[in-house]
Amino acid sequence: MVEPIVVDEEYRKEIEMARRELGVFITNNKCAPLMLQFAWNDAATYDAKSRRGGPNGSIRLRIGQELKHEANKGLEKAVQYCEIVKTKLKLKKVSYANLYQLVVLLQ
């Protein structure tokens, strides 16, 4: 039998706050298509051969080539939008990967 994943209350509260704040931000800024493309492109980095990549938040890193890739053109703005939400809420337990994929749940 698989053990259930236990999520602490602080994490659950941060996720809910982030979900609400992202929803308001996306609605107010009318940026749903951009944000959905951003979340998808972060997840679409998965490589089945190496079993690496996926929705891990790496799209934000300037060190890598992801934001420079033609398919990600213009997504730097989405990184900035998520950073606004993460900073405003002072999220400690919600990772960038979590935050980026919450966008998908809002659509």
C-alpha positions in Angstrom: 0.0 0.0 0.0 1.3 3.5 -0.9 1.6 5.9 2.0 -0.4 9.1 1.6 1.5 12.3 1.1 1.2 14.5 4.2 1.1 18.3 3.6 1.6 20.6 6.6 -1.0 23.3 7.3 1.4 26.2 6.6 2.1 24.8 3.1 -1.6 24.3 2.4 -2.3 27.9 3.5 0.5 29.3 1.3 -0.8 27.3 -1.7 -4.3 28.7 -1.2 -3.1 32.3 -0.8 -0.9 31.9 -4.0 -3.8 30.4 -5.9 -6.1 33.3 -5.0 -3.4 36.0 -5.6 -2.4 34.5 -9.0 -6.1 34.4 -10.0 -6.6 38.0 -9.2 -3.3 39.1 -10.8 -4.1 37.2 -14.0 -7.6 38.6 -14.2 -6.6 42.1 -13.5 -3.7 42.1 -15.9 -5.5 40.1 -18.6 -2.5 37.8 -19.0 -4.0 34.3 -18.9 -2.7 33.2 -22.4 0.8 34.3 -21.5 0.7 32.7 -18.1 -0.7 29.4 -19.4 2.0 29.3 -22.1 4.6 30.0 -19.4 3.4 27.1 -17.2 3.2 24.7 -20.2 6.6 25.6 -21.4 8.1 25.1 -18.0 6.5 21.6 -17.9 7.4 20.8 -21.5 11.1 20.6 -20.8 10.8 17.0 -19.7 13.1 14.6 -21.6 12.0 11.0 -21.4 15.5 9.7 -22.3 17.3 11.4 -19.5 14.3 11.6 -17.2 15.1 15.2 -16.5 13.3 18.5 -16.8 9.6 18.9 -16.4 7.7 21.4 -14.3 10.6 22.3 -12.0 10.7 26.1 -12.2 14.0 26.1 -14.1 12.5 28.3 -16.9 13.2 31.3 -14.6 17.0 30.8 -14.4 19.0 33.1 -16.5 22.0 30.7 -16.3 20.2 28.2 -18.5 19.1 28.6 -22.1 15.4 28.1 -21.5 14.2 31.7 -21.7 16.5 32.3 -24.7 14.8 29.5 -26.6 12.6 30.8 -29.5 9.5 29.0 -28.0 9.9 30.9 -24.8 10.1 34.4 -26.4 8.3 36.9 -24.3 7.9 34.7 -21.3 10.3 36.7 -19.1 7.3 38.9 -18.4 5.5 35.9 -16.9 8.6 35.2 -14.7 8.4 38.8 -13.4 4.6 38.4 -12.8 5.2 35.3 -10.7 8.0 37.0 -8.8 5.6 39.8 -7.9 3.2 37.3 -6.4 5.9 35.3 -4.6 7.4 38.5 -3.1 4.1 40.1 -2.1 2.9 37.0 -0.3 6.4 36.3 1.2 6.0 32.6 0.2 8.4 30.4 2.0 7.1 26.9 1.4 5.7 27.3 -2.1 8.4 26.7 -4.7 8.7 28.4 -8.0 7.7 25.1 -9.6 4.5 25.0 -7.5 3.7 28.6 -8.2 4.1 28.2 -12.0 2.0 25.1 -12.1 -0.8 26.8 -10.1 -1.4 28.9 -13.2 -2.7 25.7 -15.0 -5.2 25.1 -12.2 -6.7 28.5 -12.7 -7.5 28.1 -16.3 
